[in-house]
Amino acid sequence: MIESVSLAFQGVWSHKLRSFLTMLGIIIGIASIITIVSTIKGTNEQIKENLVGAGSNAVVVQLNKDNYPYDMDYSSPPDGVVPVTEETRLELAEIDRVEDVSLFLRRRYANNVYYGNNTFNGQLYGADEHYFNVYGYNLSYGRDFLEEDFRLAKKVCILDTKACSALFAGDYPVGSTIEIMGESFTVIGVVEKSTKVDLEINSLQDYYNYADTSGGSIFMPIDTWPAVFRFDEPQSVALRAASTDDMTKVGQKASEILTEKQIISSDQTLSYRSEDLMEQAEQLQQLSNSSNRQLLWIASISLLVGGIGVMNIMLVTVTERTQEIGLKKAIGARKKRILWQFLTEAAVLTSLGGLIGIVGGIVMARLISSVMGTPTAVSIPAILIAVVFSMAIGIVFGLLPAVKAANLNPIQALRRD
């Protein structure tokens, strides 16, 4: 085996230019495939991060009616849904791959918020003490909620940076009083998300899919919420999964637990459901992949051309080395030995082309990423498959020349000029 590989390398090195030209089709094909696969993987990861928000990995489970989120902006609280208890929250926290669980209440369109003449058109939250950890918020300045803020249902609030800019326009907000639904609240802090994903907005559709068009968020203690809205509401639950890929499974399990424990009415239209952002990401990835698969088929044609080139050169090599083959068979070399030698040479030739193509593909992917801003991610499985595939091409297309060499008559081979 080692001797056959050594002879193969000697053959390649003794005809460097011819060997390189033979490998060129393999090099171009493998490089093209590695580049396309890297672009596909990078684009898919970008879609997942943009839509799902890798870093916080928070999945929301909320009450649904007829498979649509129950909208408290326009509806009164439903009958037969009990509040989520601390015991249930702790049970949700025991779900495999869950790092933290938060209970919260929300108004998507809070337009009765004022500070002087400035108005706020964003989201209003009643958050518990776990909310900021689940969503990856950091305190920029001021203070966080304290235990007594929840226990005494204090009228205090925390703003995110967008809400702070809308209401205070650069002024220091902490200690100021804002009006929320006719109630006075003291601003105690400003928070900001610690993990921000740089969105790739390249089209109007990307803007609708990814861009955060909200006016910001204001947070009050969840126990203060009834003082503003005058009634108890069914909470939503946010669970922080260990990874983005765990979000769907975590959301489904939490939905089952909440539906079983929190809904006591016979109304079958009510249920808890999770926002399956991973499914949305996969749908966008499939749209991206469909066009890229066509490019992969086109790139694969060059591998076919490269394989034909290898077979052609190996046939020429057999003709050139006819006397050598005849001599080896005359001194006792078996048919199997000759066959293995030429197959090894073809496999070495295409494997070298594959390795060069891999390096070229990685360089091309990095170049495209830096010039065009297209996200790329090198796929290790794709590299391993490329090496094996290029070697297989050598074996498949080298088989005919190897069989021809192995079947040569030693006497006729020695006589040939």
N, C-alpha and C positions, 0 to 999 in steps of 0.2 A: 504493500500500500504506500509506504513512505517513498519507496523507490519510484513508483509510478507518478506520484505527485512531484517528486524532484525532477524526473524526466519531462513532465508537463511544463514545469516552470522554465526549464532549459529551452524547451521548444518555443515558448512564448517569448523569452528574452532574445533568442537568436533571430527572431523575425519581429522586432519591436513595432515597426510601423504597420506591418500587415496585421499583427495582433490587435493593435489599437483600433485600426479601422474596422476590424471584425467586431470588436467590443462596442463600437460606437453606437450601434442600434440599441444594444442592451443598456448602455450608459444613459442614453437619452430617454429610453422608456422608463427605467427605474427612477431616474431623476424627476421625470414628469409626474410619475405616480406618487413619489414621496412628497413632492411639492403640493400636489392636489390634496392628498390625504391630510397633510399638515394644515392646509388652509381650511379644509372641512372641519377638522377637529377644533381648530382655533375658533372658527365661526360658531360652532356648536357650543363651545364653552362660553363664548361671549354672549350668545343668546340666553344660555342658562343663567349667567351672572346678571345680565341686564334685567331679565324678567323675574327671576326668583330672588336675586339679591344675596349671592353667596357671601358669607361673613356673618350675617345675623341668622340665616336659615330659619326664620320664624314662619310657622304655618298657622293660619287663623282658622278656628272652628267656630261657626256661628249658626244661629237658628235660621232654618229655612222653612218656607211655606210653599208647597207645590214645586219644590226643587229650586226655588229662587230665594235669595237672602231676604230675611224679614226686615223691612226697611222702617226703622223707628223714626226716620225723618218725616214720614207721612202717615204712620200708623200708630195706633194705641197698643199698649202691651197685650200680648195674646193670653187667653185663659189657659190654665192647665200647664204652665211652665214655671217651675220653682227655681229660686236662685241657686247658683252653684255654691256649694258649701266648701269650707276649707278642707274638709275630709275628702271631698271629690277632687279638689285641686291637687292634694297630696297623692291621691291615687293616679291621677294623670301624670304626675311627676315621676311615678314608678314605671311608666311605659319604657320599654327598651329603647335606647338611643335618644331619650329626652333629657336635656340638660337643665331646663327651667320652664316654669309654667306661670302665666299671668292671666288674671281676669280683668276685663275692661269693658267700658261702655263707650259708645261713639255716636256722634252726629257728624255726618259727612259735610253738611252745609250749615255752618254756624254763622249766620249773618247778623246776629244781634249782639255783637261784641264791639265795644267802643273804648277809645282812649282819647278824650278831648274830641277833636273833629276827625280823628283817624278811625277808620273802620277796618274790620277783619273779615275776610271771606275764605275761611279755611275749615279745618276739622277740629272738633272739640272732643276731648277724651276724658273719661273718668277712669283713672289708672290706679292700679294697686302698686305695692312696693316692689313687685317683681318686673314691672312693665319695662323699665329702662334697660334692665339687664337682658331681657329676652330680645329686645330690638337693637341692642348695641348702642344705646345713647350714652354719651359722656357729658358731664356737667361742665359747661364753659365758664360760668361764673354764677355767684349766688350760692344757694344751698338746695339740697334734695329734699324730698318729703321726709318728715319725721314720723315716728310712731304716733305721736300725739296729734298730728295733722289728720290722721285717719280716725283715731279714737274719738276726737272731739269734733270731727267733721268741719274742720276749719276752712274758711273761704280764702284759700291761697291757691296760686296756680304757677305753673312753670311753662315757659314758651320755648318753642324751637326757634332756630335762627331766622327762618322765613317769617314766622309770626311776629318776632321781635322787630324785624325790619319794617313790616307793614304797619305796626302800631306805633313804634317809637322812632322810626326814621333816623337811626344812629344815636339817639339819646340813651343814657343808661337806664334800663328798665327796673332793676331790682329796687323794691320799696315803693314803686308806683302802684296806683290803684286803677284797675280797669273795670268796665262794666260788662258783665256776662248775663244776658237774659234778664236784665233789670236788677241783678245782684252785684254788689261790689266785691271784687277779689283783689288781693294783694299779690303782686308778682314777687316770687321769692328766688327765681333762678332762670337760667337759659341753658338749654341742652342742644347737643349736636350729635348726629350719628357718627360713631367712631369708624365705621367701615363704609366707605363710599365707593361705589363702582363707577368707573368712568364709562359712561354710556356712549356707544357708537351710534350716533343718529345720522344715518346716511340717506334717509328717505322720509317722506311724509308718513308712510306706514310705520317706520321705526319710531317716529315721534309719538304716534298714537299708542304703539305697543309699550314703549319703555319710559317716555318722559314723565317726570313728576310735575303735573300741572296744578297741583293743589296750592292753596295760598299759605300753607303752613299748618302747624298744629299747636293747640293749647291744651295743657293737661291740668286737671284738678284731681284731688283725692277721690277715689271711687265712692267713699262714704259721704262725700259732699254732694254727689250727683242728685239725690232726691230733693235737696234744698233748692235746686235750680229747676228741675223738671217735674217735681211734685208727686212722682210715683216711682215705684220700683220697676225695673226693666230686666229682661233676660240678658245676662252678660254674654259676651263673646269670650273665647279663650284663645290665647296665643301660646304656642309651644315652640320652644327653641330646640331644634333637632341638632344632633351631633354633626351632621353633614347635609349638604343639599340633596343628596340622593336618598336620605332617610325621610325627607319631608312627607312624601306621599303616604308611606306606611304609617308614620306617626299620626298624620292627620286622620287617616281612616280608622285607626284604633281609638283615638280620642273621640271621634264622631260616634262610634258605637257605644262607648261608655256614657257619654253625655245624653244621647237619645234614650238610653235605657234608664238612667237615673233622674233626669231632669224633666221629662215630659210625662205627666200623670193623667192627661186627658185622653179621650178616645179619638181625638182628631188625628187621623192618619196622614193628613197633609203636612203636619209639623214634624221636623226632624233636624238634627244637627248635622251639618256637612262642612267639610274642609274646602278651602280654596286650593284646588289641585293645579298649582302653577307649573308643576313639573310636566303635566299633560299638555298645557299650553306651550311650554318650551319645546316639548317633543314634536308637536305639530309644526312649529316654526322650523325646527331642525329638519324635519322631513321635507319641507318645501325647499330648504337650502340644499339638501342632499340630492334631490331629484335632478337638478341641473348639473351638479358636480359629478354625478354618476356617468353622465354622458361624456364628460371630459375624461373620466377614467377609462372608458371604453376606447376613446380615441387614442389615449396614451398607450393603451395595451397593444394597439396595432403596431407601434414601433417595436415592441418586444417580439411580435411575430416576425417582423422584418429582420430584426436582429438575430433571431433564431435561424431563419433561412440563410442569413449571411454566415453564421457559424457552421451550418451544415455544408455550405458551398466550400468554405475554406478548408474544412476537415477532409472533404473529398479530394481537394487539391493536394492536401498534406499526404493522404494515403497514396496518391499517384506519385508524389515526389519521393516517398520513402518505401517504394515497392521493393527495391532490392534489400533494404534493411529488414523489412518484414520477412522476405524470403529467407534471409540469412538466419534470423531468429528462429523461424520454424524449422529450418534445416538442422539446427543444433539442438532441437528438442523443445522449443517454446510451444506451449499448447495453445489451442484456439482460444480458450478462455482467457489466457494471459494477454494475448494480442487485443482481444475485445476490451478487456478492462483497461489496458493502457490508453487506448484511444478515447474511451468514455471519460477516463480521468482527465485527459488533456482538454476535452471539450468542456467538462464541468469546471475545471480550473479557469479556463478562458472566460466563461460566462460569469463565474463567481467574482473574478477580479473586476469585470465590467459592472456587476451588481454593486460591489463595494464602492467603486468610484462614483457610480450613479447615486448611491445613498448620500455620499458626501456632497455631491453636486446638488441633490435635491434639498438637503438641509440648508446649504448656502443660498440657493434660489428662494427658499421659503423665507429666510431671514431678510433677504434683499427685498422681496416683494412686500414684506411686513414693514420695513423701514421706509420704502419709497411710497407705497400706496396707503399705508396705514391699515392694511388688512390684518386682522389677528391671525396668528398661526401658532400651532402647538405640535411639536414633533411627536409622532406616535411610535413608541418602542415596538409594539406588535407589528406595525406596518414595516418597520425596518427588518425585523426578523423574518417576516413573510417574504420580503423582497429578496433577502439573501437566499432563502430556500428556493424561491421561485426561479431566480436566475440560475441557480445550480441545476434545477430540474429542466430548465430550457436546454442547458448544455447536454444533459443526459438524453433528453428526448430527441433533439436535433443532431446529436452526435452519434445516435444509435446506428443510423444507416451507414455512415462512413466506417464506424467501428466494425460492423458486421461485414462490410465489404473487405476491410483489411484482414479480418479473422478468417475469411473464406478464400483468401488468395492461395493458389497452388504454389508451394515453395520452389519447385523447379522452374515454372514459368516466371515466377517473380525474380529469381536469380538471373534468368536469361534476359529480362527486360533491360533495355538501355536506360 
